[in-house]
Amino acid sequence: MSVTREPNGAPEPATAEKRTTTRDRPFEPVDYGLYALTVIAWSASWFAIELQVGSGVSNEVNLVWRFAIATLLMFAWAGFSGGRLRFPITDHLRFAVLGILIFSSNFLFFYYGAGYLVSGLLSVVFSLASVINMLLGALVIGERPAPRILAGGVIGFAGIALMFFPKLPRTGFQAGRWWAFCCASVAR
């Protein structure tokens, strides 16, 4: 299919039909609000982990309560917004596997890591998720990252390493901290 250019330089399909995606429109106030809500929710999430770990309640019980509350909120949101709640059994099985691998075990490893490292460092490790996902995509499904994405991942990883490198000689990395770092890395 041949591609022509629009006046703004963006490629335009030569066919009469034109698809519109979210990238074709500028951000609206609701988009900024949703972004701000995401930043606030994730920030509060790290604070919640800090409060829950070492509270005298096991990490597993803390996670059950955390995800029970999240489940109620999601069902309320789905009911309020008219979202679909019925899915085929095969989809429910996929949801269960995703829940176990991405949420339950992921958060459990982070809770274990939070017993040894401050939540700020864990959140920085969490930010490496995009780099790790890029590597997993290459290893598991053979998706080669574009050179600019690979370069961005390397620069991001190097930046995080440089941020913490000066602190290592002063604080050291006892066995517990290595365990925590490994738990957080596996969770990502």
N, C-alpha and C positions, 0 to 999 in steps of 0.2 A: 504494500500500500504506500503510495507516495504521500509525503508530508509537506505541506506548505507552512509558511510562517504568518502568524497574526501580526497586526501592527505593533504589538508590544514585544514581539520576538518569540513568543511561545509557539510551539508546534501546534498545527491545526490539522486534523485528519481531512483528507480530500473528499471524504464521503459527506453526504448531506446531513447525516445524523451526528450529533455531537453529544458526548457524555460530559456530565458535570460531576466533579468530585469536590470534596471539601478543600482540596488544594487550589481549586479554581476561584474561590471566593476569599475576600479578606476576612480577618477575624472580626467577629461582632462582639458587643459587650457581654453576651451570654458566654461566649468562648473564654473570654478573660476571667469571668466569674467562675467557670468550671475549672480553669487552670488554677486559680487562687484556692479554690476549695480542695483540689488535689494536693497542692503544696501544704496547706494547713493540715489536712488529714494525715498525710505521710509524716509531717513533723510531729504531730500528736502521737502517732503510732510509735515512734522511737521513745518518746517520753513514757508512754504506757508500758513498753517493754521494760524500761528502767525501773518503773514502779512495781511491776509484777515480779520480776526476778528477785529472789531473796526475800520474798514477803512471808515465807513460812509455808506457802502453798506450792506444791510441785508444779513444775513447768507444764506437765501434761494437763493437769486440772485447770491451770490458768488458760491454756489454749482452748479447752472445751468450753469454758465460759466465754472467752473472747469470740469464738466462732459461733456459739449459740446466739449471742447478742447480734452478731453480724447477720446470721441467718434470719432472725426475726426482722431486722431492719430491711434486708433485701426482699423478703416476702411482702412487707408493708409497702416498699417502694414499687414492687411489681404490681401489687394490687392497686395502688394509687395511680400509677401511670398506665394501667391497662396492659401491662406486659404479659406475655404468654408464659404459662406455668406448666403446660402439658407438653411432654416430649416423648418420643419413642424410647423403649427400654434400652436400646443400644446407645442412645445419647446419654441416658442416665448412667450407664456403665462408664462411658467416657468421662462424664462429670465426676464420678467417684474416683477414677484413676487420677484425674487432674487434681482433685481435692487432696488426695493422699500425697501425691508427688510434689505438687507445686505449693500447696498451702500448709497442710498439716506437718509434713516432715521438714519443709523449708523453715517454717516458723519455729519448730521445735529445735532445730539446729541453731537458729539465731538466739533462742532463749538460753540454750546451753552456753553459747558464746558470750552472751551478756553477763553470765556469771563471772567472767574473767576480764572482759574488756568493757570499756565505757560505750554507751550506745552511739555516741558520735562516731567512734571509729568503726563500729558495725555498720552505720549508715553509709560511711565512705566505702566499705567493702561491698555493700549492697549496690552502690553506684557502678560497680564494675560488672553488673549484670549484662549490660549491653555488649561488653567485650567478650565475656564468657559465652553469651548466646551466639555471638558471631562465630566464635571458635567451634562451638557445638554444632552450629549449622553447617560448617565446613566439614567437620568430622562425621556427623551422623547422616546428613542428607546430601553431602557433596556440593553445597551451595558456596561457591567461592565469593568472598566479599570483594567489592570494588576496591581498587587501590586507595581511593580517598577515604573510604570507610575504615579500611585497615589502618591507614596512617592516623586517622582520628582516634582509633582505639589504642594504638601504641602511644600516642601523645597523652591521652587520658590516663592510661596505666602508669606511664612514666611520671606524670604530674602528681598522681596520688603517692607513688613510691617516694618521690622527692619531698613531698610534704611531710612524710613520716620518717624519712631516713635520719634527719638530725636528732630525733628523739630517741632512736634505738640505743645509741651508746650510753645515754644517761639513764634510761629506764630499764634497758635490757629486755629480753624476751624469755621469761621463765617458761617452764614446760606448760603451765596452765594457759598462758597467753598464746603459745603456739597451738594448743588444743582448741582454744576459742577461735583463733584465726582460721584454722582448718575447718571447724564447724561452720563458720560464717561463709567460707569459700565454697564448701560443699553445698550449702543451702542455695548459693547462687548458681 
